[in-house]
Amino acid sequence: MKLKKASIITKIVVIALLVYGLVTLAVLMGKINDVNAEKDLLRQEAQDLEIRNAELDYAIEHSTDDEVISDIARDELGLVDPDDKVFYDSDN
C-alpha cells in the first residue's frame, strides 16, 4: 500500500497553521506575564490595606487610652506636654 505524498498546498497550510499557533502562544505568554505582574501588585496593595485596617482598628479600640491620645496630640497636632523640652532647628 502506497501513501500519497502531501501536496505543496497542504504543506503550506500546515506550516501557516504552525506559525499562527506559535505567534498566538507568544502573545498569550506576554499577556499571562502582564496579568501575573498585576496580580502581584494587587496582592501587595491588599496586604498594605490589611495593615492599615489593623492600625485603624487598634486606634478605634484604644481611642480613650491616654497614651494614644497623647501620641495623636504630639504627632498630628504638634502639641507637647508641659514637661517636654522643645528644640527648634534654626538652620531651616
C-alpha positions as CSV (number, residue, x, y, z in Angstrom):
1,M,0.0,0.0,0.0
2,K,1.5,3.3,-1.1
3,L,0.9,6.6,0.7
4,K,0.2,9.7,-1.3
5,K,2.6,12.5,-0.9
6,A,1.2,15.6,0.6
7,S,0.7,18.3,-2.0
8,I,2.6,21.6,-1.7
9,I,-0.6,23.4,-0.8
10,T,-1.2,21.1,2.2
11,K,2.4,21.7,3.4
12,I,1.9,25.4,3.1
13,V,-1.4,25.3,5.1
14,V,0.2,23.1,7.8
15,I,3.2,25.5,8.1
16,A,1.0,28.5,8.2
17,L,-1.1,27.0,11.0
18,L,2.0,26.1,12.9
19,V,3.4,29.7,12.6
20,Y,0.0,31.1,13.6
21,G,-0.1,28.8,16.7
22,L,3.4,29.8,17.7
23,V,2.6,33.5,17.3
24,T,-0.6,33.2,19.3
25,L,1.3,31.3,22.0
26,A,3.9,34.0,22.3
27,V,1.2,36.7,22.6
28,L,-0.6,34.8,25.2
29,M,2.6,34.2,27.2
30,G,3.1,38.0,27.2
31,K,-0.5,38.6,28.4
32,I,0.0,36.0,31.2
33,N,3.1,37.7,32.4
34,D,1.3,41.1,32.5
35,V,-1.6,39.6,34.4
36,N,0.7,37.9,36.9
37,A,2.5,41.2,37.5
38,E,-0.8,43.0,38.0
39,K,-1.9,40.2,40.4
40,D,1.3,40.6,42.4
41,L,0.7,44.4,42.6
42,L,-2.9,43.9,43.7
43,R,-1.8,41.3,46.3
44,Q,0.7,43.8,47.8
45,E,-1.9,46.6,47.8
46,A,-4.3,44.2,49.7
47,Q,-1.6,43.5,52.3
48,D,-1.0,47.2,52.7
49,L,-4.7,47.8,53.2
50,E,-4.9,45.0,55.7
51,I,-2.1,46.5,57.7
52,R,-3.7,49.9,57.6
53,N,-7.1,48.4,58.7
54,A,-5.4,46.8,61.6
55,E,-3.8,50.1,62.6
56,L,-7.2,51.8,62.4
57,D,-8.9,49.0,64.4
58,Y,-6.2,49.5,67.1
59,A,-6.8,53.2,67.1
60,I,-10.5,52.8,67.4
61,E,-10.3,50.2,70.2
62,H,-7.8,52.3,72.2
63,S,-9.2,55.7,71.3
64,T,-9.8,56.5,75.0
65,D,-6.3,55.5,76.2
66,D,-4.2,58.4,77.5
67,E,-1.1,57.2,75.6
68,V,-3.0,57.0,72.2
69,I,-4.5,60.5,72.8
70,S,-1.0,61.8,73.7
71,D,0.5,60.3,70.6
72,I,-2.2,61.9,68.4
73,A,-1.7,65.2,70.0
74,R,2.0,65.1,69.6
75,D,2.2,63.6,66.1
76,E,-0.8,65.1,64.3
77,L,-1.5,68.3,66.2
78,G,2.1,69.3,67.2
79,L,1.2,69.7,70.8
80,V,3.7,69.0,73.7
81,D,3.5,68.0,77.3
82,P,4.4,70.7,79.8
83,D,7.4,68.6,80.9
84,D,8.7,68.2,77.4
85,K,11.7,70.2,76.1
86,V,11.3,71.6,72.6
87,F,14.3,72.2,70.4
88,Y,13.9,74.3,67.3
89,D,16.2,73.9,64.2
90,S,17.4,77.3,63.2
91,D,19.1,76.1,60.0
92,N,15.9,76.0,58.1
